[in-house]
Amino acid sequence: MSIKKLLIAAGILAMTATSCSKILDVNPETDLDASTRFQNLEDYRFSLIGTYSLFRDPNYYGGVDGNSNAFGLLPDMLADDLIETAESLFSEFVFSSWTYTAREKQVEEAWRVAYKIINQANITLQGIDRFAEKNPGTVARIKGQALAIRAHVHFDLLRYWVNDFNRNSNSPGIPYIVVSDYEQKPARGTVRETYDKIEKDLEDALELLSGQDVNQGDERAYIDADVVKAMLARMYLYSNELDKAIDYATQVIDQHSLAARHIFPQIWTDFSNDEVLWYIAFDAGQGTPGGNVYAPTQNRSQYGPNQDLIDQYDVNDIRPASYYKVVTDGSGADRTVFSKFMAKFTAQKRPDGVVNFKVFRVSEMYLIRAEANARLTAPDESAANADLNELRRARINGYTDESLSGQALLDAIELERRKELIGEGHRFLDLKRKGVAARRVQRANCTERCVLAPSAPQWVWPIPQPEIDANPGIKPQNDGYGG
């Protein structure tokens, strides 16, 4: 669906909703002019909650058979950490085999739902400033979150749909949509222009949310100032603005601790939010974030963890027990499954696959700061080692600090990202941001479709053909996909 068509069809929320205390209670329904239909700030609050609810889409952070979970588990299927199994229903085969085209439906769906969320955020922003004089705090909270969502989703689009992450690149970027207007036919702009707009939205969001209480108690369902700082740290790592990445990662780390080893497993069953900065809330009937990899209720594993990665964990590491399980299939044979999102147990003592998706965690900030320090023109290897060792100490009982340098240090940080962040939306994109000269997928324990070469066009997703057909101004198509 094109952006133009999407803006006509994109919804905001049911204005008749009777309970909106949680994200889970609201579903978008129909487009409207917020400046005339929204009569008070409660209407805008409902709209914001509806915006959050769209992240549960199976093509964003959800995950069921036949849907890509594009910004969650898919980067590991595109790369080398989750490998297709004999139980596959071929739902993501076009991705794991890198055979997607401009007419691939799941690529189109990822594009569509991303711009749907952006449109909903724009509706939430439309006309809200007229309430700012009497209710400055409430307006700041709603507006800041909507701006951060808009920036976050545009950045996710940039990660898949552009080939050059350099901050000053004049290569084609992505359309940056800031108004809800179904008549627009946006051009792509450049990568630099896209970064500028993402950065501006995040800076404005940070100013609005600083000092604001957004979440209640230990919930992390809403974006606060620290989440915005985490977004900035991630963006600056991609754009190679390493000093800024270090700065913002440090600001988050200074406010949040890593989970204790005995608490860490509880993060993945939603019994603890320690070190979680922002999650997308899921409840029964609203999706299973890991369901397109391992469906516990059906005991089907379409993609299994690469044994090469599992072998990299220390024997005293707490993560394998939280991320992987050995289960018995229908024939009585044991196999290892990716169980990070197996989630809570039902009354029948079976995991239900329903768990909040963790979008940002403190551990990523340690890894961002470690990598950025190691990649500085004048590397601060002492600081990089300190962060790497601190994360490992939190995860490995009896860990002894190491002191690494040069490429060995960079390799260790990259491996730690694989071990820590598997299934959270990173691996393929981590490889991609190395640049055309260095990136490569090289799958171990693989017999076919094992290598994606650095120059392959599949590192960049195609603009969906229906979008190009509806909006000629969005050209050029990405290299290797025609048009």
N, C-alpha and C positions, 0 to 999 in steps of 0.2 A: 504494500500500500504506500502510495507517495505521501510526502509530507503534506502536500495540499489536501489530499483526500483524508489524511489522518487528522488534520486540524478540523475538518468538518465533523468527523466521526468521534474524535477524542472526547471523553467525558470528564466530568468532574465528580460530583457525588450526589447521592440521593438526599435532596433537601428535606425529605420527610423522615430521615433517619431519627430514631428515637434515642439511641445510645451511641455516643461517639467518644467514650472515655478511652478506648483503645483503637489502635490502627485497624485491628481485626474487624471492627464493627462497621467499617465504611467501605462501600464499593462505588466507583464512578459510574455515572449513568448517562449524562447527556451534556452537550456543549451549551454554554449560555454566556451572556455578557455579564461578567462579574460586577462591573461598575454600576449596572442598573438592577441586577437581580439580587446581589448581595446587599442586605439591608443593615447588617451589623457585623461586628468582629467575630461573633460565634459562627456566622456563615463562612467567614474566611478560615476560621479554625477547622471547621468541617472539611473545607476544600483542601487544606494542608494535609489533614489525616488521609483524605482520599488520594492525595499525591503519593504519600508513603505506601499506601496499599498496593499501588501499581508495581512496586518492586517485587511483589510476590509472583508476578507473571512467570510461567515456566520458561520463557525465553529471556528472562533477566536473572533473578536469583532463585526462582523456583526450579523444579526439575522433575518431569514425568516422562514416560515413554513418548518419543516422537517430538520432544521439545528440547532446545539446545542448552538451556541454563548457560547462556552465552557468557555471562560475566561472573559465573561461579566456577563450576567444575570444568567447563569446556576447555579452558587453556591447558589443563593437564592432559586432556584427551588429544588435543592438537599437538602436544609435545611428547614427552617421554616418561611421564610419571604414572599415567593410567592407560593401560593397554587393553585393547579389545579382546574379549574372551569368546569361547565357543558358545556361551549363552547369549551372545549379542543378538538383538533383534534388528540390527543395522540402522537403528534410529539416528545415530551420529556418525555413520560410516563415511558420509561425504566429508566430514571434518577430519576424522582420524586417518583417512586415506588422502586428504588434501585434494579432493576432486570437486569442490564447490565451484559454481559458475555464477554469473550475474542473474540467473533465473532460479537459484537455489532458494527454496521457500524458507528454510530456517534462517538463512542470512537476511532475507527480507523481513522475517518476523522480529529478529533482534533489532534491526534498524527501526521497524515500526514501533515496537514497544518503547524503545529509548526515546523516540520523539514524542510518543504519547505522554510519557512522564514529563518531558520538558514542557509540553503544551499545558499539562495540568498545573505545573509550577507557575507558568506564565499567567494562567487564569487566576491563580491564587494571589499573584502580585498585582493584578489589574485593579486599579482604583483604591487600593488599601490605604494609600497615603492620606486620603481624606479623613481618616480616623486618627491620624498621628498626633494631632494637637491635644486631644482629650485623653488619648490612651497610648502614650508613646512607648511604654514598655511592652504592651501586648503586640502592637504593630511591629516593633523591632524584632520580637521573637518569631512571629509568623513570617515576616519578610526575610529575616536572616536565614531561616531554614529553607524557604523556597528558593532563594538565590543560591544557597549551597547545593541543593538538589540539582538545580539547573546546571551549575558548573560541573558537579560530579558526573552527571550523565553525559554531558558533552565531552568530558575528558575520557570517559569509557569509550565513546564513539571514536574519538581521535586515536585511541590505542589500537583499535582494530583496522580503521579505515585510512590511515596514513602510513607512509613508508619511511618517513624521516622525522625523528623526534627532536632534532636540533631546534632550539628556541627561536633562532632567527631564520629558519628555513622558509623559502618562498615556494616550496612544493605545495600542491593542492591540499587544503585542509578539509574541514567539514562545515556544513551550514550551521551557523550559530543563531538559534531562534530565540528572540527576546520578546515577541508579542504573539498573542493568539489571534491569528488572522489567516483564514483559510484561502484567501486570494493570493498570498505571497508565493513566489517561486524563487526560493533563495539560491544564491550561488555558493560555491564552496569556500571562497576566500583562500587564504594561505594558512600554512601551519602557524606561522608567526601571529597572524591575526587571530587565529583560534586560541592560541595560548594567551594572548593579551586579554581576550574576553573572559576566558576561564579565570585568569588571575584577578581581573577586576571584580567579577562576581564574588569570588572567595574573599577578597580583601573587604568588600562591602559587607559580606555576611559576617566576617570576623568582627568588624566594628559594631555591627548591630547586636551580635550575640555575646560580646564580651561583658562579663558581669551578670549575665542573665541565667536564671535557674530554668532549665528547659525540661530536664527529666526529674521524676519523683523517685526518691530513695535510690536504690541501686539499679533501676531500669536504665536501659541504654537504647530505647527505641527511637529517640529523636536526636537530631543533630545539634550539638552544642558547640561552643567556641573551640574546645579541644579537638573535636572531630574536624572542624574546619582547618585547624592547624595540621592535623594528620593528612587531610586532603592536599594541603599546600606542600607538605613534605614529600608526598608521593609524586605530585606533579613536578616538583623541582628536581627530583631524582631523574625522572624521565627526560626533562629538558636540559639536564647536565648543568643546572645552576646549583652546584654542590654546596656552597656556603649557605645558601638559603635552605636547602634540604636539611643540613645539619642544624641550623637555627630552629626551624619549626619542629623537627623531630625532638630536639632537646627540650623545647617548651612543653611538649606532650609528656616526655619521660619524667620531667621534673614534677609533674602532677599525678602520675599514675605508675603503679608498681607492677612488675610481673607477678603472676599468680604463684603462690607457694606450690611445691610439688604435689602435696596431698590434695590441693584444691583443683589443680589443673584438669584432671579428668571430669570434674563436675561442670566445667565450661561447656562441654559437648553434650550434656544432657539437660542444660538450662537450669541446673541447680545453683550455679554461680555465674556472676558476670564479672568476676575479677579479671582485670586487664582487657576486658572488652570495652571498646570505645563507642561502637555503634553496631547494632544488629537490626536486621529486618525480621519483624515478628511474624511467626507462623503459628497457626493453631490447626486442630483437626479439620480436615476438609478443605484446607487452603493451600495444599501443596506439600511436597516432600523435597527439600532442597537437594538431596543426594539421590533421588529416586531414579534418575536416568543412568546412574552408575551401579548402585546396589539397592535393590528394593527388598528390605528385610521381611515385609509381610508375605512376599512371594518367594523369598530366598533365591532371587535371581541376580547374578552379578554380570552385567553387560560389559563392564570395564573393571579390570582388576589392577591392584597396585603392582608396579614393576618390581620384581624381586631384587633387581639391581639397586633400587632405592632403599628397600627395606633392609638390605644387607649393610647399608651405610650407617645405621643407627647403632650407637653404643649399647651394649647389653644391659646397662643400668639406666637407659633413657626411658622416661615415663611416657613419651609420645606414642610409640608403637601400640601400646595397650589401649590408647584412646583413639587411635586412627585406623587400626587394622584388627581384624578378627579372623580366626580360623573357624570355619563353619563347615557343616556336612551338607553336600548336595543331595539331590533325589536318589542318586545311585549309591549313596553311602560313602562317597569319596570326600576327603577333606580338601578345601581350597581356601586361600587367603582372600578376604574381601576388604574393600575400602569402607570402613564403618564409622568414619568421623561424623557422619550425619545420620547414623542409625537411630539416635535420639532416645526418647523416653520409653519406658516399658509400660505396656497396657496392663489391664487387670489380668489378662491371660498370660502375663509374663513374657510378652513378645514385644520387641521394639517396634514403634509405630512409624519411624522414619520422619516424624514431624519435629523439627527443631529450628530455633532461630538461626538465621544465617548471619555469621559474624563478618561484617564488611571491613571493619578496622579493629585491629588489636594493638596493644602496646608493643608486642614482640616485633611487629613489622617496623616500628619506629627505631628500635635498636638495630635492626638489620639495615634500614635506610641510612642511619647515622654511621654505622660501621662501613658500609660500602662507600658512602660519600667521602668519609675521611681517607679511606684507602685509595680513592681515585682522584683526590686533589692533585693539582700540578705539583705541589710539594706535599706528598702524602703524610698524614699524621697516623702512622701505623700503630703507635702506642694507644691512641684513642680507639682506633678500629679494633685492635685486639681486646681492649678492655670491654667493649660492647659485645663482641663475639663471645668472650669468656663469661660475661655476666649472664647472657642468655643460656649458654650451655650449662652453667652452674645451676640455673633454675630448672633445667630439664633433666640433668644427669646426676644421679646420686654418686657422690664421691669423685666428681670431676676434678681433674688437675689442669690448671691453666696452661695454655700454650702461647708461644710468641712466634708469630708467623710474619713473613714479609713478602713483598713483591707479588708475583702471580700466585704463589701458594696461599697468600692471604686472601686475594680476590676469589680464588677457587673455593676456599673454605667458606667464605661468606655466601657465595652462590649456592653451594651445597646445603648450607644451613637454611637458606630460603626454601629450598626444595623440601627439606625435612620438616620445617616448621609450618609452612604456608600451603602445603598441598591441599587442593580442593577449594582454595579461597580466591582463585581468579588471577594467578600470576605467571605460571611457568612459561608458557608459550610467549607471553609478552615480555618476560624477563630476557628470554633468548633474543627476541626481536630487537629490544632496545640496545643490544650490543652493536648494532649497525650492520650494514650489508657485508662488510669485510669479515666479520667474526661470527655472526649468528649461524646456527645450524641445529636442526633436530637430528640426533643420533640415538636411536632407540636400541638399548641393550635388550638381550633376550627376545629378539625379534627375528622373524623369518621373511617378512615381506612388508613393503611400505615402511621402511625403517629409517630412511634419510630424507630430510628436506634440506636441499642445498641453500646456501646463503643468498643466491640470486633468484630463487624461485619466486614467481609472482604470488604464490599462495600465502606469503607472509603478510600480505595486505588483502583484506576482503574487498570484493567488488561492490560498487554502488549497485543496489538492486535495480534490475532492468525496468520494473514498473515505475520506479522513481525517475529514471532518466526519460522514460516515455512521457511522463506527465509534466516533467520540468526540464526542458532542454538547457536551462541556465545552470544546471548542476554539473554539467560536463567540465573537465574531462573524466571519462571512466578511468579507473585505475589500470595501470599497465598489465597486459596479459589477459584481459577479459573482453577485448574487442570494443567497438564503439568509441 
